[in-house]
Every structure is written in C-alpha cells, then in structure tokens.
Amino acid sequence: GAGVSQSPSNKVTEKGKDVELRCDPISGHTALYWYRQRLGQGLEFLIYFQGNSAPDKSGLPSDRFSAERTGESVSTLTIQRTQQEDSAVYLCASSLRQSAEAFFGQGTRLTVV
Amino acid sequence: GDSVTQMEGPVTLSEEAFLTINCTYTATGYPSLFWYVQYPGEGLQLLLKATKADDKGSNKGFEATYRKETTSFHLEKGSVQVSDSAVYFCALSDIGFNKFYFGSGTKLNVKP
C-alpha cells in the first residue's frame, strides 16, 4: 500500500486479556517505530526497529509489552494481561534511514474495560 | 539524551492572528527537525522539516527556522485560519541513529 497500515483501528478488550496490534510499514522502509498516545497527551516512545539490528526497547513500560518485526516488514506489538492504564492510541511509523522522515499510520485505539 | 521541549497549550487565537509555537531541543549530534500536525480525528502528518542549521522549512503558510545557536525551531504563521485548529508536535531525528523524539504537543484552537 501507499502508506503505513495499522490494524485493528479500534480494539476493546477486557482487563487481563492479551492483545496484538499489527503494523504494515511502507515497503522498503527499514526503520519502524511504535508510540503510545494517551488521551490529550504527547507521543510516548515504545520501541524502534532498524533493519536487522537489535531493536531499541528502552521505551517499553513493562514486561507485559513486547514487539516483533519480521525482517523489514510487518510488526506486531503484544500487550499481555492488559490493564486499564494501557488504554491509548498506539501509533506505528516507518521511515527510510536516509530521509529520516517518519510516516505515521492512523493508529489503533485500544480500550481496556 | 536527546529531547524536545515545546510550549504547553492550549493556545487560543482569533482568525487571522499571528501564531508562534515555541520549540527547543537538546541533541548530541546534528539532528533534523520536524513539525507534525494532528488534525481532529486524524493521524499525524508531516507539516515541515529542516535538516541543517539555518534551513527554513515551510508549508501551508507555516514556517520554522532551524537555529543552532539557540537550539530552537519555533513554528510561525502570519495569519491563522479556523482550519488550522489541531495539535502540533515538534520532533527531532538524529540521522546517525534515526530515532525520533517528540515534544508533548501544543493544541491550537482558532476561533472565527
């Protein structure tokens, strides 16, 4: 596709359940980022993938959060045993290393009830 | 570490007023600087960027100049419109590491 695609666009889950969020980056983009945006707040960095290098996981808030990326394609962000404070919009972005310009998906709105 | 600080909002202006949203940064290398905009109900979009000192990014009447001496990248527009109402995010990227750091966002409300 032409842009970064995220699915699902909305997810409502019960507290304690696991969720998986998916991101399809722009083809050829070597870098991929996950951010979290709580209601009315800024972007909180979660994790960064660059090619085949080890990911930068420094922003993951707890060990309930994990992410994987297969090569330079799809990434999944997994949240285990969801809590109400995990409710937020999860944004994915991708970029070419050379251009250093990030393109964002529309986000997944996660609501934990 | 690298970071971005931008003025807190919300900023409320009347249509045709002059806009400034302040942004300063801290970086160890030579970052590229960006302004992203998030319109209500939409995703983030790149508004403008500057990749080296003294560069001016511009788009849709908005401008920002990369000032290395003051480590700033303030966003300006001479005459805002109601349609400019959105949240604006300042960001930097260190080319060497290709990570993005975002400010907390500034909400702009423009009243007719």
gemmi code that builds the backbone of each chain (N, CA, C; Angstrom):
import gemmi

chains = {
    "A": [
        ("GLY", (0.812, -1.204, 0.000), (0.000, 0.000, 0.000), (0.840, 1.245, 0.000)),
        ("ALA", (0.175, 2.376, -0.110), (0.867, 3.637, -0.220), (1.362, 4.157, 1.113)),
        ("GLY", (0.701, 3.778, 2.188), (1.054, 4.337, 3.483), (1.242, 3.255, 4.520)),
        ("VAL", (1.447, 3.693, 5.768), (1.560, 2.770, 6.888), (0.156, 2.318, 7.286)),
        ("SER", (-0.014, 1.022, 7.388), (-1.325, 0.467, 7.701), (-1.303, -0.206, 9.059)),
        ("GLN", (-2.280, 0.128, 9.898), (-2.371, -0.480, 11.211), (-3.724, -1.173, 11.375)),
        ("SER", (-3.677, -2.297, 12.084), (-4.938, -2.996, 12.352), (-4.895, -3.651, 13.725)),
        ("PRO", (-6.046, -3.769, 14.390), (-7.306, -3.149, 14.001), (-7.270, -1.643, 14.247)),
        ("SER", (-8.261, -0.928, 13.754), (-8.311, 0.506, 14.006), (-8.834, 0.786, 15.409)),
        ("ASN", (-9.683, -0.099, 15.880), (-10.212, 0.009, 17.238), (-10.222, -1.373, 17.880)),
        ("LYS", (-9.913, -1.412, 19.173), (-9.939, -2.681, 19.889), (-10.421, -2.433, 21.308)),
        ("VAL", (-11.471, -3.128, 21.680), (-11.947, -3.087, 23.059), (-11.673, -4.457, 23.659)),
        ("THR", (-11.029, -4.475, 24.801), (-10.678, -5.749, 25.414), (-10.939, -5.694, 26.908)),
        ("GLU", (-11.116, -6.854, 27.478), (-11.335, -6.931, 28.916), (-10.001, -6.926, 29.648)),
        ("LYS", (-9.999, -6.305, 30.791), (-8.811, -6.294, 31.631), (-8.309, -7.712, 31.844)),
        ("GLY", (-6.995, -7.898, 31.683), (-6.392, -9.197, 31.886), (-6.184, -10.002, 30.611)),
        ("LYS", (-6.848, -9.582, 29.534), (-6.687, -10.275, 28.255), (-5.428, -9.793, 27.540)),
        ("ASP", (-4.923, -10.626, 26.624), (-3.793, -10.239, 25.785), (-4.317, -9.647, 24.480)),
        ("VAL", (-3.574, -8.671, 23.923), (-3.938, -8.107, 22.630), (-2.712, -8.046, 21.727)),
        ("GLU", (-2.980, -8.128, 20.434), (-1.931, -7.979, 19.420), (-2.321, -6.884, 18.458)),
        ("LEU", (-1.401, -5.963, 18.249), (-1.621, -4.865, 17.322), (-0.646, -5.035, 16.167)),
        ("ARG", (-1.133, -4.752, 14.962), (-0.328, -5.022, 13.773), (0.006, -3.740, 13.041)),
        ("CYS", (1.206, -3.720, 12.459), (1.638, -2.576, 11.664), (2.291, -3.064, 10.381)),
        ("ASP", (1.799, -2.565, 9.248), (2.419, -2.820, 7.947), (3.103, -1.541, 7.497)),
        ("PRO", (4.408, -1.491, 7.498), (5.095, -0.250, 7.130), (5.080, -0.033, 5.629)),
        ("ILE", (5.541, 1.136, 5.223), (5.701, 1.410, 3.805), (6.806, 0.498, 3.264)),
        ("SER", (6.555, -0.086, 2.103), (7.510, -1.027, 1.523), (8.872, -0.365, 1.336)),
        ("GLY", (9.911, -1.058, 1.804), (11.263, -0.538, 1.646), (11.753, 0.285, 2.813)),
        ("HIS", (10.862, 0.651, 3.724), (11.281, 1.419, 4.898), (11.971, 0.503, 5.894)),
        ("THR", (13.206, 0.843, 6.226), (13.988, -0.023, 7.102), (13.703, 0.229, 8.578)),
        ("ALA", (13.255, 1.410, 8.912), (13.014, 1.757, 10.313), (11.530, 1.705, 10.628)),
        ("LEU", (11.205, 1.209, 11.812), (9.811, 1.131, 12.248), (9.749, 1.485, 13.719)),
        ("TYR", (8.751, 2.275, 14.076), (8.598, 2.792, 15.444), (7.194, 2.503, 15.957)),
        ("TRP", (7.123, 2.276, 17.243), (5.834, 2.226, 17.939), (5.819, 3.338, 18.992)),
        ("TYR", (4.697, 4.066, 19.023), (4.485, 5.100, 20.028), (3.123, 4.871, 20.668)),
        ("ARG", (2.973, 5.420, 21.845), (1.684, 5.393, 22.539), (1.257, 6.833, 22.793)),
        ("GLN", (-0.011, 7.089, 22.557), (-0.543, 8.430, 22.803), (-1.772, 8.297, 23.681)),
        ("ARG", (-1.628, 8.666, 24.934), (-2.769, 8.669, 25.846), (-3.601, 9.905, 25.554)),
        ("LEU", (-4.851, 9.866, 25.943), (-5.801, 10.925, 25.642), (-5.263, 12.279, 26.086)),
        ("GLY", (-5.169, 13.202, 25.148), (-4.747, 14.563, 25.453), (-3.275, 14.740, 25.754)),
        ("GLN", (-2.492, 13.694, 25.506), (-1.071, 13.771, 25.824), (-0.209, 13.604, 24.574)),
        ("GLY", (1.090, 13.738, 24.749), (2.017, 13.624, 23.636), (2.339, 12.190, 23.301)),
        ("LEU", (3.322, 12.034, 22.422), (3.723, 10.701, 21.979), (4.786, 10.130, 22.899)),
        ("GLU", (4.534, 8.918, 23.338), (5.458, 8.217, 24.217), (6.139, 7.114, 23.414)),
        ("PHE", (7.445, 7.210, 23.268), (8.201, 6.219, 22.512), (8.146, 4.864, 23.195)),
        ("LEU", (7.909, 3.827, 22.411), (7.873, 2.470, 22.947), (9.058, 1.635, 22.476)),
        ("ILE", (9.199, 1.492, 21.146), (10.225, 0.599, 20.618), (10.563, 1.012, 19.192)),
        ("TYR", (11.783, 0.683, 18.768), (12.292, 1.098, 17.470), (13.042, -0.067, 16.847)),
        ("PHE", (12.714, -0.380, 15.583), (13.416, -1.394, 14.814), (14.150, -0.705, 13.665)),
        ("GLN", (15.381, -1.123, 13.403), (16.139, -0.603, 12.269), (16.809, -1.786, 11.594)),
        ("GLY", (16.276, -2.171, 10.440), (16.850, -3.262, 9.675), (16.982, -4.519, 10.513)),
        ("ASN", (18.145, -5.120, 10.459), (18.397, -6.358, 11.195), (19.099, -6.108, 12.535)),
        ("SER", (19.228, -4.840, 12.914), (19.868, -4.530, 14.198), (18.959, -4.894, 15.357)),
        ("ALA", (19.554, -5.060, 16.528), (18.753, -5.332, 17.716), (17.823, -4.147, 17.983)),
        ("PRO", (16.564, -4.401, 18.276), (15.626, -3.296, 18.500), (15.960, -2.516, 19.765)),
        ("ASP", (15.581, -1.244, 19.748), (15.697, -0.386, 20.935), (14.385, -0.506, 21.704)),
        ("LYS", (14.423, -1.219, 22.805), (13.208, -1.480, 23.583), (13.105, -0.564, 24.796)),
        ("SER", (13.904, 0.486, 24.819), (14.031, 1.282, 26.035), (12.742, 1.964, 26.474)),
        ("GLY", (11.769, 2.104, 25.570), (10.534, 2.781, 25.923), (9.409, 1.868, 26.387)),
        ("LEU", (9.607, 0.580, 26.319), (8.527, -0.330, 26.737), (8.286, -0.157, 28.230)),
        ("PRO", (7.037, 0.109, 28.640), (6.758, 0.467, 30.031), (6.834, -0.677, 31.020)),
        ("SER", (6.663, -1.894, 30.563), (6.743, -3.033, 31.479), (6.981, -4.302, 30.675)),
        ("ASP", (7.238, -5.404, 31.369), (7.495, -6.663, 30.653), (6.218, -7.263, 30.084)),
        ("ARG", (5.095, -6.588, 30.293), (3.863, -7.064, 29.647), (3.839, -6.668, 28.164)),
        ("PHE", (4.709, -5.730, 27.818), (4.764, -5.231, 26.445), (5.927, -5.892, 25.703)),
        ("SER", (5.655, -6.312, 24.463), (6.706, -6.851, 23.613), (6.348, -6.552, 22.167)),
        ("ALA", (7.347, -6.568, 21.311), (7.109, -6.322, 19.887), (8.078, -7.145, 19.076)),
        ("GLU", (7.600, -7.514, 17.911), (8.437, -8.264, 16.972), (8.318, -7.651, 15.599)),
        ("ARG", (9.352, -7.869, 14.812), (9.295, -7.452, 13.417), (9.999, -8.508, 12.582)),
        ("THR", (9.380, -8.908, 11.518), (9.941, -9.908, 10.620), (10.693, -9.182, 9.508)),
        ("GLY", (12.008, -9.237, 9.554), (12.814, -8.576, 8.537), (12.500, -7.100, 8.480)),
        ("GLU", (12.146, -6.617, 7.303), (11.795, -5.205, 7.150), (10.326, -5.086, 6.793)),
        ("SER", (9.506, -5.998, 7.344), (8.091, -5.940, 7.012), (7.248, -5.765, 8.269)),
        ("VAL", (6.247, -6.577, 8.381), (5.212, -6.405, 9.402), (5.784, -6.445, 10.810)),
        ("SER", (5.165, -5.644, 11.687), (5.498, -5.684, 13.107), (4.229, -5.903, 13.917)),
        ("THR", (4.378, -6.631, 15.007), (3.260, -6.792, 15.944), (3.690, -6.327, 17.328)),
        ("LEU", (2.812, -5.586, 17.963), (3.003, -5.149, 19.346), (2.027, -5.957, 20.191)),
        ("THR", (2.547, -6.661, 21.168), (1.723, -7.505, 22.029), (1.695, -6.939, 23.444)),
        ("ILE", (0.505, -6.837, 23.986), (0.345, -6.423, 25.374), (-0.331, -7.579, 26.110)),
        ("GLN", (0.352, -8.092, 27.095), (-0.192, -9.208, 27.867), (-0.882, -8.692, 29.116)),
        ("ARG", (-1.909, -9.408, 29.537), (-2.612, -9.092, 30.800), (-2.931, -7.600, 30.863)),
        ("THR", (-3.679, -7.135, 29.874), (-3.932, -5.698, 29.742), (-4.529, -5.103, 31.012)),
        ("GLN", (-4.156, -3.855, 31.237), (-4.647, -3.069, 32.370), (-5.351, -1.828, 31.825)),
        ("GLN", (-6.157, -1.211, 32.655), (-6.902, -0.037, 32.201), (-5.966, 1.092, 31.769)),
        ("GLU", (-4.826, 1.202, 32.417), (-3.896, 2.274, 32.048), (-3.236, 2.040, 30.689)),
        ("ASP", (-3.462, 0.858, 30.099), (-2.947, 0.610, 28.757), (-3.841, 1.243, 27.687)),
        ("SER", (-4.997, 1.727, 28.082), (-5.906, 2.361, 27.124), (-5.237, 3.580, 26.521)),
        ("ALA", (-5.163, 3.604, 25.192), (-4.456, 4.672, 24.483), (-4.582, 4.405, 22.987)),
        ("VAL", (-4.066, 5.347, 22.213), (-3.885, 5.105, 20.779), (-2.447, 4.679, 20.571)),
        ("TYR", (-2.280, 3.559, 19.895), (-0.934, 3.045, 19.612), (-0.613, 3.357, 18.154)),
        ("LEU", (0.442, 4.129, 17.973), (0.818, 4.609, 16.648), (2.073, 3.898, 16.161)),
        ("CYS", (2.051, 3.575, 14.904), (3.204, 2.983, 14.246), (3.684, 3.955, 13.170)),
        ("ALA", (4.986, 4.024, 12.984), (5.561, 4.872, 11.945), (6.717, 4.130, 11.300)),
        ("SER", (7.008, 4.490, 10.061), (8.166, 3.903, 9.385), (8.918, 4.996, 8.644)),
        ("SER", (10.181, 4.715, 8.369), (10.985, 5.697, 7.644), (12.124, 5.012, 6.923)),
        ("LEU", (12.633, 5.731, 5.925), (13.884, 5.345, 5.286), (15.007, 5.960, 6.096)),
        ("ARG", (16.048, 5.228, 6.325), (17.132, 5.761, 7.144), (17.675, 7.044, 6.547)),
        ("GLN", (17.788, 7.077, 5.226), (18.406, 8.212, 4.569), (17.562, 9.479, 4.691)),
        ("SER", (16.249, 9.343, 4.634), (15.401, 10.526, 4.622), (15.096, 11.007, 6.035)),
        ("ALA", (15.104, 10.090, 6.996), (14.846, 10.423, 8.391), (13.503, 11.116, 8.566)),
        ("GLU", (12.548, 10.841, 7.700), (11.208, 11.417, 7.831), (10.255, 10.276, 8.150)),
        ("ALA", (9.542, 10.371, 9.247), (8.655, 9.299, 9.684), (7.262, 9.490, 9.117)),
        ("PHE", (6.677, 8.394, 8.641), (5.305, 8.396, 8.144), (4.475, 7.561, 9.110)),
        ("PHE", (3.379, 8.141, 9.561), (2.580, 7.507, 10.594), (1.357, 6.806, 10.031)),
        ("GLY", (0.994, 5.718, 10.695), (-0.290, 5.087, 10.448), (-1.389, 5.834, 11.191)),
        ("GLN", (-2.630, 5.373, 10.998), (-3.774, 6.032, 11.639), (-3.914, 5.641, 13.107)),
        ("GLY", (-3.198, 4.609, 13.492), (-3.229, 4.218, 14.898), (-4.279, 3.164, 15.207)),
        ("THR", (-4.068, 2.485, 16.318), (-5.054, 1.557, 16.886), (-5.503, 2.130, 18.220)),
        ("ARG", (-6.796, 2.359, 18.342), (-7.333, 2.852, 19.612), (-7.676, 1.661, 20.474)),
        ("LEU", (-6.943, 1.490, 21.561), (-7.159, 0.376, 22.484), (-7.900, 0.861, 23.718)),
        ("THR", (-8.986, 0.190, 24.018), (-9.760, 0.491, 25.223), (-9.827, -0.762, 26.071)),
        ("VAL", (-9.359, -0.666, 27.294), (-9.389, -1.799, 28.226), (-10.493, -1.541, 29.241)),
        ("VAL", (-11.446, -2.460, 29.274), (-12.603, -2.250, 30.168), (-12.605, -3.275, 31.307)),
    ],
    "B": [
        ("GLY", (20.449, 12.774, 27.130), (19.962, 12.261, 25.857), (19.215, 13.320, 25.076)),
        ("ASP", (18.852, 12.950, 23.848), (18.114, 13.902, 23.011), (16.711, 14.130, 23.552)),
        ("SER", (16.209, 15.340, 23.387), (14.861, 15.644, 23.847), (14.337, 16.891, 23.162)),
        ("VAL", (13.032, 17.056, 23.234), (12.359, 18.208, 22.640), (11.403, 18.796, 23.681)),
        ("THR", (11.419, 20.098, 23.801), (10.519, 20.796, 24.721), (9.723, 21.817, 23.928)),
        ("GLN", (8.419, 21.764, 24.047), (7.605, 22.757, 23.354), (6.613, 23.364, 24.313)),
        ("MET", (6.139, 24.562, 23.940), (5.272, 25.289, 24.838), (3.980, 24.528, 25.080)),
        ("GLU", (3.492, 24.681, 26.300), (2.261, 23.999, 26.651), (1.075, 24.751, 26.071)),
        ("GLY", (0.041, 24.011, 25.777), (-1.173, 24.647, 25.310), (-2.255, 24.542, 26.364)),
        ("PRO", (-3.481, 24.759, 25.958), (-3.851, 25.115, 24.599), (-3.569, 26.590, 24.293)),
        ("VAL", (-3.356, 26.837, 23.015), (-3.209, 28.185, 22.516), (-4.511, 28.539, 21.788)),
        ("THR", (-5.122, 29.636, 22.193), (-6.385, 30.060, 21.579), (-6.176, 31.398, 20.901)),
        ("LEU", (-6.467, 31.448, 19.607), (-6.290, 32.668, 18.822), (-7.536, 32.959, 18.007)),
        ("SER", (-7.692, 34.206, 17.655), (-8.744, 34.582, 16.707), (-8.225, 34.411, 15.292)),
        ("GLU", (-9.145, 34.183, 14.394), (-8.767, 34.021, 12.979), (-7.963, 35.242, 12.526)),
        ("GLU", (-6.956, 34.994, 11.711), (-6.046, 35.997, 11.141), (-4.997, 36.489, 12.138)),
        ("ALA", (-4.968, 35.948, 13.331), (-3.919, 36.330, 14.280), (-2.605, 35.673, 13.901)),
        ("PHE", (-1.515, 36.225, 14.489), (-0.174, 35.667, 14.268), (0.076, 34.542, 15.264)),
        ("LEU", (0.679, 33.476, 14.783), (0.931, 32.310, 15.618), (2.424, 32.080, 15.803)),
        ("THR", (2.808, 31.827, 17.045), (4.134, 31.283, 17.346), (3.961, 30.149, 18.336)),
        ("ILE", (4.537, 29.006, 18.024), (4.622, 27.896, 18.978), (6.104, 27.597, 19.169)),
        ("ASN", (6.554, 27.771, 20.412), (7.977, 27.615, 20.693), (8.391, 26.157, 20.819)),
        ("CYS", (9.589, 25.871, 20.321), (10.158, 24.535, 20.431), (11.661, 24.667, 20.602)),
        ("THR", (12.197, 24.032, 21.619), (13.644, 23.961, 21.795), (14.049, 22.503, 21.916)),
        ("TYR", (15.304, 22.245, 21.629), (15.741, 20.853, 21.617), (17.093, 20.691, 22.290)),
        ("THR", (17.360, 19.470, 22.658), (18.673, 19.062, 23.159), (19.106, 17.857, 22.348)),
        ("ALA", (20.298, 17.928, 21.764), (20.772, 16.813, 20.943), (22.288, 16.766, 20.994)),
        ("THR", (22.823, 15.569, 20.967), (24.273, 15.415, 20.994), (24.877, 15.495, 19.601)),
        ("GLY", (24.109, 15.214, 18.576), (24.625, 15.216, 17.211), (24.087, 16.384, 16.418)),
        ("TYR", (23.790, 16.107, 15.165), (23.273, 17.145, 14.260), (21.905, 16.688, 13.768)),
        ("PRO", (20.881, 17.017, 14.537), (19.575, 16.439, 14.221), (18.891, 17.115, 13.040)),
        ("SER", (17.928, 16.417, 12.488), (16.930, 17.030, 11.629), (15.748, 17.396, 12.521)),
        ("LEU", (15.052, 18.464, 12.179), (13.949, 18.957, 12.997), (12.659, 18.963, 12.188)),
        ("PHE", (11.567, 18.687, 12.868), (10.282, 18.498, 12.201), (9.161, 19.148, 13.003)),
        ("TRP", (8.121, 19.532, 12.279), (6.833, 19.813, 12.891), (5.823, 18.877, 12.266)),
        ("TYR", (5.098, 18.166, 13.139), (3.998, 17.307, 12.721), (2.703, 17.924, 13.212)),
        ("VAL", (1.617, 17.662, 12.480), (0.311, 18.185, 12.858), (-0.693, 17.033, 12.926)),
        ("GLN", (-1.548, 17.120, 13.916), (-2.597, 16.112, 14.088), (-3.934, 16.825, 14.116)),
        ("TYR", (-4.666, 16.759, 13.015), (-5.994, 17.360, 12.967), (-6.977, 16.467, 13.722)),
        ("PRO", (-8.064, 17.036, 14.211), (-9.025, 16.259, 15.000), (-9.462, 15.000, 14.271)),
        ("GLY", (-9.324, 13.858, 14.947), (-9.768, 12.595, 14.387), (-8.864, 12.000, 13.333)),
        ("GLU", (-7.704, 12.613, 13.122), (-6.804, 12.119, 12.073), (-5.449, 11.726, 12.661)),
        ("GLY", (-4.635, 11.081, 11.829), (-3.295, 10.704, 12.248), (-2.306, 11.848, 12.098)),
        ("LEU", (-1.101, 11.610, 12.561), (-0.065, 12.637, 12.444), (0.383, 12.779, 10.998)),
        ("GLN", (0.605, 14.039, 10.604), (1.107, 14.313, 9.260), (2.305, 15.240, 9.382)),
        ("LEU", (3.286, 15.002, 8.531), (4.420, 15.909, 8.500), (3.976, 17.269, 7.964)),
        ("LEU", (4.297, 18.338, 8.696), (3.964, 19.686, 8.258), (5.149, 20.324, 7.546)),
        ("LEU", (6.317, 20.278, 8.186), (7.517, 20.822, 7.572), (8.744, 20.264, 8.282)),
        ("LYS", (9.906, 20.453, 7.643), (11.131, 19.943, 8.237), (12.311, 20.805, 7.823)),
        ("ALA", (13.391, 20.684, 8.579), (14.660, 21.335, 8.246), (15.779, 20.398, 8.662)),
        ("THR", (16.745, 20.212, 7.789), (17.743, 19.186, 8.042), (19.096, 19.732, 8.490)),
        ("LYS", (19.309, 21.055, 8.396), (20.577, 21.588, 8.882), (20.375, 23.014, 9.364)),
        ("ALA", (21.357, 23.494, 10.088), (21.279, 24.822, 10.698), (20.997, 25.884, 9.647)),
        ("ASP", (20.130, 26.825, 10.030), (19.710, 27.975, 9.224), (18.731, 27.622, 8.111)),
        ("ASP", (18.434, 26.339, 7.941), (17.397, 25.956, 6.982), (16.051, 26.455, 7.472)),
        ("LYS", (15.196, 26.828, 6.539), (13.819, 27.197, 6.870), (12.900, 26.192, 6.201)),
        ("GLY", (12.066, 25.546, 7.004), (11.030, 24.682, 6.468), (9.748, 25.482, 6.338)),
        ("SER", (8.978, 25.205, 5.297), (7.726, 25.938, 5.131), (6.703, 25.074, 4.417)),
        ("ASN", (5.445, 25.300, 4.761), (4.345, 24.548, 4.146), (3.034, 25.149, 4.626)),
        ("LYS", (2.085, 25.320, 3.735), (0.733, 25.798, 4.066), (0.758, 27.105, 4.839)),
        ("GLY", (1.742, 27.946, 4.582), (1.827, 29.226, 5.268), (2.570, 29.176, 6.591)),
        ("PHE", (2.905, 27.976, 7.053), (3.689, 27.817, 8.280), (5.183, 27.849, 7.932)),
        ("GLU", (5.967, 28.362, 8.868), (7.422, 28.401, 8.701), (8.100, 28.071, 10.018)),
        ("ALA", (9.292, 27.501, 9.912), (10.137, 27.315, 11.096), (11.579, 27.324, 10.630)),
        ("THR", (12.442, 28.002, 11.396), (13.855, 28.112, 11.043), (14.701, 27.378, 12.072)),
        ("TYR", (15.583, 26.554, 11.597), (16.484, 25.758, 12.417), (17.591, 26.679, 12.957)),
        ("ARG", (17.537, 26.980, 14.245), (18.501, 27.883, 14.887), (19.409, 27.079, 15.804)),
        ("LYS", (20.620, 26.839, 15.323), (21.546, 26.025, 16.123), (22.023, 26.791, 17.356)),
        ("GLU", (22.200, 28.108, 17.188), (22.754, 28.886, 18.297), (21.818, 28.958, 19.486)),
        ("THR", (20.514, 28.892, 19.214), (19.540, 28.930, 20.307), (18.859, 27.573, 20.485)),
        ("THR", (19.296, 26.569, 19.752), (18.690, 25.217, 19.732), (17.172, 25.312, 19.701)),
        ("SER", (16.674, 26.039, 18.705), (15.239, 26.251, 18.618), (14.715, 25.981, 17.215)),
        ("PHE", (13.417, 25.762, 17.147), (12.742, 25.503, 15.860), (11.286, 25.951, 16.034)),
        ("HIS", (11.101, 27.235, 16.245), (9.772, 27.775, 16.546), (8.889, 27.779, 15.299)),
        ("LEU", (7.647, 27.406, 15.482), (6.679, 27.382, 14.381), (5.936, 28.705, 14.327)),
        ("GLU", (5.804, 29.279, 13.119), (5.118, 30.549, 12.965), (4.178, 30.509, 11.776)),
        ("LYS", (3.107, 31.301, 11.898), (2.218, 31.532, 10.762), (1.660, 32.935, 10.901)),
        ("GLY", (1.665, 33.663, 9.804), (1.290, 35.061, 9.862), (-0.191, 35.301, 10.096)),
        ("SER", (-1.039, 34.398, 9.622), (-2.477, 34.608, 9.714), (-3.165, 33.241, 9.797)),
        ("VAL", (-3.571, 32.879, 11.002), (-4.139, 31.534, 11.174), (-5.607, 31.512, 10.742)),
        ("GLN", (-6.048, 30.326, 10.384), (-7.426, 30.084, 9.988), (-8.057, 29.069, 10.939)),
        ("VAL", (-9.378, 29.037, 10.943), (-10.080, 28.068, 11.789), (-9.619, 26.649, 11.457)),
        ("SER", (-9.345, 26.399, 10.192), (-8.938, 25.066, 9.749), (-7.543, 24.671, 10.253)),
        ("ASP", (-6.812, 25.595, 10.837), (-5.501, 25.277, 11.423), (-5.622, 24.699, 12.827)),
        ("SER", (-6.814, 24.676, 13.364), (-7.023, 24.109, 14.694), (-6.604, 22.649, 14.698)),
        ("ALA", (-5.651, 22.317, 15.551), (-5.055, 20.981, 15.561), (-4.061, 20.919, 16.714)),
        ("VAL", (-3.431, 19.763, 16.860), (-2.320, 19.624, 17.806), (-1.029, 19.574, 17.004)),
        ("TYR", (-0.063, 20.369, 17.410), (1.202, 20.478, 16.697), (2.317, 19.875, 17.550)),
        ("PHE", (3.119, 19.016, 16.925), (4.204, 18.330, 17.619), (5.536, 18.701, 16.982)),
        ("CYS", (6.459, 19.147, 17.806), (7.829, 19.359, 17.373), (8.600, 18.057, 17.575)),
        ("ALA", (9.520, 17.747, 16.670), (10.257, 16.486, 16.781), (11.663, 16.641, 16.227)),
        ("LEU", (12.550, 15.790, 16.689), (13.890, 15.744, 16.125), (14.273, 14.312, 15.807)),
        ("SER", (15.158, 14.203, 14.844), (15.718, 12.907, 14.490), (17.210, 13.063, 14.321)),
        ("ASP", (17.934, 12.210, 15.036), (19.374, 12.174, 14.873), (19.676, 11.242, 13.703)),
        ("ILE", (20.234, 11.779, 12.636), (20.471, 10.980, 11.437), (21.282, 9.745, 11.760)),
        ("GLY", (22.220, 9.880, 12.666), (23.082, 8.745, 12.967), (22.328, 7.567, 13.541)),
        ("PHE", (21.327, 7.840, 14.330), (20.592, 6.761, 14.983), (19.198, 6.595, 14.399)),
        ("ASN", (18.741, 7.607, 13.707), (17.441, 7.536, 13.059), (16.303, 7.284, 14.033)),
        ("LYS", (16.409, 7.803, 15.225), (15.305, 7.754, 16.172), (14.619, 9.105, 16.191)),
        ("PHE", (13.334, 9.102, 16.495), (12.561, 10.324, 16.574), (12.185, 10.608, 18.021)),
        ("TYR", (12.346, 11.847, 18.404), (11.924, 12.290, 19.718), (10.890, 13.389, 19.520)),
        ("PHE", (9.758, 13.244, 20.193), (8.652, 14.179, 20.027), (8.445, 15.012, 21.285)),
        ("GLY", (8.037, 16.247, 21.071), (7.561, 17.060, 22.174), (6.175, 16.590, 22.590)),
        ("SER", (5.664, 17.222, 23.618), (4.387, 16.795, 24.197), (3.178, 17.286, 23.420)),
        ("GLY", (3.397, 18.136, 22.433), (2.292, 18.619, 21.619), (1.694, 19.902, 22.156)),
        ("THR", (1.250, 20.761, 21.252), (0.583, 22.022, 21.605), (-0.722, 22.090, 20.849)),
        ("LYS", (-1.801, 22.192, 21.591), (-3.113, 22.268, 20.950), (-3.405, 23.712, 20.577)),
        ("LEU", (-3.783, 23.921, 19.331), (-4.145, 25.245, 18.835), (-5.637, 25.283, 18.543)),
        ("ASN", (-6.309, 26.241, 19.122), (-7.719, 26.498, 18.834), (-7.819, 27.857, 18.163)),
        ("VAL", (-8.394, 27.886, 16.969), (-8.581, 29.156, 16.269), (-10.082, 29.442, 16.201)),
        ("LYS", (-10.473, 30.584, 16.737), (-11.880, 30.963, 16.778), (-12.206, 31.938, 15.653)),
        ("PRO", (-13.390, 31.769, 15.041), (-13.767, 32.658, 13.930), (-14.026, 34.077, 14.428)),
    ],
}
model = gemmi.Model(1)
for chain_id, residues in chains.items():
    chain = gemmi.Chain(chain_id)
    for i, (resn, *xyz) in enumerate(residues, 1):
        res = gemmi.Residue()
        res.name, res.seqid = resn, gemmi.SeqId(i, " ")
        for name, pos in zip(("N", "CA", "C"), xyz):
            atom = gemmi.Atom()
            atom.name, atom.element = name, gemmi.Element(name[0])
            atom.pos, atom.b_iso = gemmi.Position(*pos), 0.0
            res.add_atom(atom)
        chain.add_residue(res)
    model.add_chain(chain)
structure = gemmi.Structure()
structure.add_model(model)
structure.setup_entities()
